Amino acid sequence: MKEHENELSPGCKENIVKLKQKKVRDVAEACKADAARLCKDTQPGQGRVLRCLKQQEDKLSPPCKEHLASQRDRR
């Protein structure tokens, strides 16, 4: 779909943006405690906290780990 993104209707593009925002919120909620514990010195924004979490996947709580895996599978 990425290679055809410029062909999408404005409504479709808007829905994709909303879906991506929801995914970010879902991961943030599922991984909130892990981010506070493992990435407390990481400045939020531009995917930095997510990268920090992924780099420490072996230390993540099961719910956070599952959520990150399910997000990866949807791409």
N, CA, C and O atoms as a GROMACS GRO file, in nm:
protein
  300
    1MET      N    1   0.083  -0.119   0.000
    1MET     CA    2   0.000   0.000   0.000
    1MET      C    3   0.088   0.126   0.000
    1MET      O    4   0.049   0.228  -0.057
    2LYS      N    5   0.204   0.118   0.063
    2LYS     CA    6   0.291   0.236   0.069
    2LYS      C    7   0.326   0.288  -0.070
    2LYS      O    8   0.331   0.410  -0.092
    3GLU      N    9   0.351   0.198  -0.163
    3GLU     CA   10   0.390   0.243  -0.297
    3GLU      C   11   0.274   0.309  -0.371
    3GLU      O   12   0.296   0.376  -0.472
    4HIS      N   13   0.151   0.292  -0.322
    4HIS     CA   14   0.034   0.353  -0.386
    4HIS      C   15  -0.030   0.460  -0.297
    4HIS      O   16  -0.142   0.503  -0.322
    5GLU      N   17   0.043   0.503  -0.195
    5GLU     CA   18  -0.012   0.598  -0.099
    5GLU      C   19  -0.060   0.727  -0.164
    5GLU      O   20  -0.161   0.783  -0.123
    6ASN      N   21   0.012   0.774  -0.266
    6ASN     CA   22  -0.028   0.898  -0.332
    6ASN      C   23  -0.156   0.883  -0.413
    6ASN      O   24  -0.213   0.983  -0.457
    7GLU      N   25  -0.202   0.761  -0.434
    7GLU     CA   26  -0.325   0.737  -0.509
    7GLU      C   27  -0.448   0.724  -0.419
    7GLU      O   28  -0.560   0.718  -0.468
    8LEU      N   29  -0.428   0.721  -0.288
    8LEU     CA   30  -0.538   0.703  -0.194
    8LEU      C   31  -0.622   0.830  -0.183
    8LEU      O   32  -0.572   0.941  -0.199
    9SER      N   33  -0.749   0.811  -0.156
    9SER     CA   34  -0.837   0.925  -0.137
    9SER      C   35  -0.802   0.994  -0.005
    9SER      O   36  -0.744   0.931   0.084
   10PRO      N   37  -0.837   1.122   0.008
   10PRO     CA   38  -0.811   1.193   0.134
   10PRO      C   39  -0.876   1.122   0.254
   10PRO      O   40  -0.815   1.117   0.361
   11GLY      N   41  -0.995   1.070   0.237
   11GLY     CA   42  -1.063   0.999   0.346
   11GLY      C   43  -0.989   0.874   0.388
   11GLY      O   44  -0.978   0.845   0.507
   12CYS      N   45  -0.938   0.802   0.292
   12CYS     CA   46  -0.862   0.680   0.320
   12CYS      C   47  -0.732   0.716   0.393
   12CYS      O   48  -0.694   0.649   0.489
   13LYS      N   49  -0.664   0.820   0.346
   13LYS     CA   50  -0.541   0.864   0.411
   13LYS      C   51  -0.568   0.904   0.556
   13LYS      O   52  -0.489   0.873   0.645
   14GLU      N   53  -0.679   0.973   0.578
   14GLU     CA   54  -0.716   1.015   0.713
   14GLU      C   55  -0.740   0.894   0.803
   14GLU      O   56  -0.698   0.894   0.919
   15ASN      N   57  -0.807   0.793   0.750
   15ASN     CA   58  -0.831   0.671   0.828
   15ASN      C   59  -0.701   0.599   0.863
   15ASN      O   60  -0.687   0.545   0.972
   16ILE      N   61  -0.607   0.598   0.771
   16ILE     CA   62  -0.478   0.535   0.797
   16ILE      C   63  -0.404   0.609   0.908
   16ILE      O   64  -0.346   0.546   0.996
   17VAL      N   65  -0.408   0.741   0.905
   17VAL     CA   66  -0.344   0.821   1.010
   17VAL      C   67  -0.408   0.792   1.145
   17VAL      O   68  -0.338   0.775   1.244
   18LYS      N   69  -0.541   0.785   1.149
   18LYS     CA   70  -0.612   0.757   1.274
   18LYS      C   71  -0.576   0.618   1.326
   18LYS      O   72  -0.559   0.600   1.447
   19LEU      N   73  -0.566   0.521   1.238
   19LEU     CA   74  -0.530   0.385   1.278
   19LEU      C   75  -0.388   0.381   1.336
   19LEU      O   76  -0.364   0.315   1.438
   20LYS      N   77  -0.296   0.451   1.272
   20LYS     CA   78  -0.158   0.456   1.322
   20LYS      C   79  -0.154   0.522   1.459
   20LYS      O   80  -0.080   0.477   1.547
   21GLN      N   81  -0.231   0.628   1.478
   21GLN     CA   82  -0.236   0.696   1.607
   21GLN      C   83  -0.292   0.604   1.715
   21GLN      O   84  -0.244   0.604   1.828
   22LYS      N   85  -0.392   0.525   1.680
   22LYS     CA   86  -0.451   0.431   1.776
   22LYS      C   87  -0.348   0.325   1.815
   22LYS      O   88  -0.338   0.288   1.932
   23LYS      N   89  -0.272   0.276   1.719
   23LYS     CA   90  -0.169   0.176   1.748
   23LYS      C   91  -0.067   0.232   1.847
   23LYS      O   92  -0.026   0.163   1.940
   24VAL      N   93  -0.028   0.357   1.826
   24VAL     CA   94   0.069   0.420   1.915
   24VAL      C   95   0.011   0.430   2.056
   24VAL      O   96   0.080   0.402   2.153
   25ARG      N   97  -0.115   0.471   2.066
   25ARG     CA   98  -0.180   0.482   2.198
   25ARG      C   99  -0.190   0.345   2.264
   25ARG      O  100  -0.166   0.333   2.385
   26ASP      N  101  -0.225   0.244   2.188
   26ASP     CA  102  -0.238   0.108   2.243
   26ASP      C  103  -0.105   0.056   2.298
   26ASP      O  104  -0.100   0.001   2.407
   27VAL      N  105   0.001   0.075   2.222
   27VAL     CA  106   0.133   0.031   2.268
   27VAL      C  107   0.174   0.112   2.390
   27VAL      O  108   0.228   0.057   2.486
   28ALA      N  109   0.149   0.243   2.387
   28ALA     CA  110   0.185   0.328   2.501
   28ALA      C  111   0.116   0.280   2.627
   28ALA      O  112   0.177   0.276   2.734
   29GLU      N  113  -0.010   0.244   2.617
   29GLU     CA  114  -0.085   0.198   2.734
   29GLU      C  115  -0.034   0.062   2.781
   29GLU      O  116  -0.013   0.041   2.901
   30ALA      N  117  -0.013  -0.030   2.690
   30ALA     CA  118   0.031  -0.165   2.726
   30ALA      C  119   0.173  -0.166   2.782
   30ALA      O  120   0.208  -0.253   2.862
   31CYS      N  121   0.254  -0.069   2.741
   31CYS     CA  122   0.395  -0.069   2.779
   31CYS      C  123   0.431   0.046   2.873
   31CYS      O  124   0.549   0.075   2.893
   32LYS      N  125   0.331   0.111   2.928
   32LYS     CA  126   0.355   0.229   3.012
   32LYS      C  127   0.452   0.200   3.126
   32LYS      O  128   0.550   0.273   3.145
   33ALA      N  129   0.427   0.095   3.202
   33ALA     CA  130   0.513   0.062   3.317
   33ALA      C  131   0.653   0.022   3.271
   33ALA      O  132   0.752   0.060   3.334
   34ASP      N  133   0.662  -0.053   3.161
   34ASP     CA  134   0.792  -0.094   3.109
   34ASP      C  135   0.872   0.027   3.062
   34ASP      O  136   0.993   0.035   3.086
   35ALA      N  137   0.806   0.120   2.996
   35ALA     CA  138   0.874   0.240   2.948
   35ALA      C  139   0.927   0.322   3.066
   35ALA      O  140   1.039   0.373   3.062
   36ALA      N  141   0.846   0.334   3.171
   36ALA     CA  142   0.889   0.408   3.289
   36ALA      C  143   1.008   0.340   3.357
   36ALA      O  144   1.097   0.407   3.409
   37ARG      N  145   1.007   0.209   3.357
   37ARG     CA  146   1.112   0.132   3.425
   37ARG      C  147   1.239   0.123   3.341
   37ARG      O  148   1.350   0.140   3.393
   38LEU      N  149   1.225   0.095   3.212
   38LEU     CA  150   1.340   0.064   3.128
   38LEU      C  151   1.391   0.182   3.045
   38LEU      O  152   1.508   0.184   3.005
   39CYS      N  153   1.305   0.279   3.019
   39CYS     CA  154   1.340   0.387   2.927
   39CYS      C  155   1.320   0.524   2.990
   39CYS      O  156   1.292   0.622   2.920
   40LYS      N  157   1.335   0.532   3.121
   40LYS     CA  158   1.305   0.657   3.192
   40LYS      C  159   1.394   0.773   3.148
   40LYS      O  160   1.354   0.889   3.161
   41ASP      N  161   1.513   0.745   3.097
   41ASP     CA  162   1.603   0.852   3.053
   41ASP      C  163   1.591   0.882   2.904
   41ASP      O  164   1.666   0.964   2.851
   42THR      N  165   1.497   0.817   2.838
   42THR     CA  166   1.477   0.836   2.694
   42THR      C  167   1.376   0.948   2.672
   42THR      O  168   1.266   0.945   2.727
   43GLN      N  169   1.414   1.046   2.591
   43GLN     CA  170   1.323   1.156   2.562
   43GLN      C  171   1.214   1.109   2.466
   43GLN      O  172   1.245   1.054   2.360
   44PRO      N  173   1.087   1.129   2.502
   44PRO     CA  174   0.977   1.086   2.414
   44PRO      C  175   0.977   1.162   2.281
   44PRO      O  176   1.026   1.275   2.272
   45GLY      N  177   0.923   1.099   2.180
   45GLY     CA  178   0.909   1.161   2.049
   45GLY      C  179   0.992   1.092   1.944
   45GLY      O  180   1.099   1.037   1.973
   46GLN      N  181   0.943   1.094   1.823
   46GLN     CA  182   1.010   1.039   1.706
   46GLN      C  183   1.047   0.892   1.722
   46GLN      O  184   1.146   0.846   1.666
   47GLY      N  185   0.967   0.818   1.799
   47GLY     CA  186   0.986   0.674   1.812
   47GLY      C  187   1.098   0.631   1.905
   47GLY      O  188   1.133   0.513   1.908
   48ARG      N  189   1.155   0.725   1.980
   48ARG     CA  190   1.270   0.690   2.066
   48ARG      C  191   1.233   0.591   2.176
   48ARG      O  192   1.307   0.496   2.200
   49VAL      N  193   1.119   0.612   2.242
   49VAL     CA  194   1.079   0.520   2.350
   49VAL      C  195   1.050   0.382   2.293
   49VAL      O  196   1.088   0.281   2.352
   50LEU      N  197   0.984   0.377   2.179
   50LEU     CA  198   0.955   0.249   2.115
   50LEU      C  199   1.084   0.175   2.081
   50LEU      O  200   1.095   0.055   2.103
   51ARG      N  201   1.181   0.246   2.026
   51ARG     CA  202   1.312   0.185   1.996
   51ARG      C  203   1.378   0.134   2.124
   51ARG      O  204   1.437   0.025   2.125
   52CYS      N  205   1.370   0.212   2.230
   52CYS     CA  206   1.427   0.171   2.358
   52CYS      C  207   1.362   0.041   2.405
   52CYS      O  208   1.432  -0.050   2.449
   53LEU      N  209   1.230   0.035   2.396
   53LEU     CA  210   1.160  -0.087   2.439
   53LEU      C  211   1.201  -0.207   2.355
   53LEU      O  212   1.226  -0.315   2.409
   54LYS      N  213   1.209  -0.188   2.225
   54LYS     CA  214   1.245  -0.298   2.136
   54LYS      C  215   1.387  -0.347   2.164
   54LYS      O  216   1.415  -0.466   2.150
   55GLN      N  217   1.476  -0.256   2.202
   55GLN     CA  218   1.614  -0.295   2.232
   55GLN      C  219   1.624  -0.377   2.360
   55GLN      O  220   1.724  -0.445   2.383
   56GLN      N  221   1.520  -0.370   2.443
   56GLN     CA  222   1.521  -0.441   2.570
   56GLN      C  223   1.408  -0.542   2.577
   56GLN      O  224   1.351  -0.568   2.683
   57GLU      N  225   1.376  -0.599   2.463
   57GLU     CA  226   1.260  -0.689   2.451
   57GLU      C  227   1.263  -0.803   2.552
   57GLU      O  228   1.158  -0.846   2.600
   58ASP      N  229   1.380  -0.852   2.584
   58ASP     CA  230   1.391  -0.964   2.679
   58ASP      C  231   1.351  -0.924   2.822
   58ASP      O  232   1.328  -1.012   2.905
   59LYS      N  233   1.343  -0.795   2.851
   59LYS     CA  234   1.308  -0.747   2.985
   59LYS      C  235   1.164  -0.698   2.995
   59LYS      O  236   1.120  -0.657   3.102
   60LEU      N  237   1.090  -0.702   2.884
   60LEU     CA  238   0.954  -0.648   2.882
   60LEU      C  239   0.855  -0.741   2.952
   60LEU      O  240   0.875  -0.862   2.958
   61SER      N  241   0.751  -0.681   3.006
   61SER     CA  242   0.643  -0.759   3.065
   61SER      C  243   0.571  -0.835   2.954
   61SER      O  244   0.572  -0.791   2.839
   62PRO      N  245   0.508  -0.948   2.987
   62PRO     CA  246   0.436  -1.023   2.884
   62PRO      C  247   0.332  -0.941   2.806
   62PRO      O  248   0.326  -0.953   2.684
   63PRO      N  249   0.249  -0.858   2.872
   63PRO     CA  250   0.151  -0.781   2.794
   63PRO      C  251   0.217  -0.685   2.694
   63PRO      O  252   0.170  -0.672   2.581
   64CYS      N  253   0.323  -0.620   2.735
   64CYS     CA  254   0.392  -0.527   2.645
   64CYS      C  255   0.455  -0.603   2.529
   64CYS      O  256   0.443  -0.563   2.414
   65LYS      N  257   0.521  -0.712   2.561
   65LYS     CA  258   0.586  -0.794   2.459
   65LYS      C  259   0.484  -0.843   2.356
   65LYS      O  260   0.509  -0.839   2.236
   66GLU      N  261   0.370  -0.890   2.405
   66GLU     CA  262   0.263  -0.939   2.316
   66GLU      C  263   0.210  -0.826   2.228
   66GLU      O  264   0.184  -0.846   2.109
   67HIS      N  265   0.192  -0.710   2.286
   67HIS     CA  266   0.139  -0.598   2.209
   67HIS      C  267   0.236  -0.554   2.100
   67HIS      O  268   0.195  -0.527   1.987
   68LEU      N  269   0.362  -0.547   2.133
   68LEU     CA  270   0.461  -0.511   2.032
   68LEU      C  271   0.465  -0.615   1.920
   68LEU      O  272   0.476  -0.580   1.803
   69ALA      N  273   0.456  -0.741   1.957
   69ALA     CA  274   0.457  -0.848   1.856
   69ALA      C  275   0.334  -0.839   1.767
   69ALA      O  276   0.344  -0.858   1.645
   70SER      N  277   0.218  -0.812   1.825
   70SER     CA  278   0.096  -0.803   1.744
   70SER      C  279   0.101  -0.683   1.651
   70SER      O  280   0.048  -0.690   1.540
   71GLN      N  281   0.162  -0.574   1.693
   71GLN     CA  282   0.176  -0.457   1.607
   71GLN      C  283   0.269  -0.488   1.490
   71GLN      O  284   0.245  -0.446   1.377
   72ARG      N  285   0.376  -0.561   1.518
   72ARG     CA  286   0.471  -0.600   1.414
   72ARG      C  287   0.403  -0.689   1.310
   72ARG      O  288   0.428  -0.676   1.191
   73ASP      N  289   0.317  -0.779   1.357
   73ASP     CA  290   0.249  -0.873   1.268
   73ASP      C  291   0.150  -0.804   1.175
   73ASP      O  292   0.121  -0.857   1.068
   74ARG      N  293   0.099  -0.689   1.213
   74ARG     CA  294  -0.003  -0.619   1.133
   74ARG      C  295   0.055  -0.540   1.018
   74ARG      O  296  -0.019  -0.497   0.930
   75ARG      N  297   0.185  -0.521   1.016
   75ARG     CA  298   0.246  -0.439   0.911
   75ARG      C  299   0.246  -0.507   0.779
   75ARG      O  300   0.294  -0.451   0.681
   0.00000   0.00000   0.00000
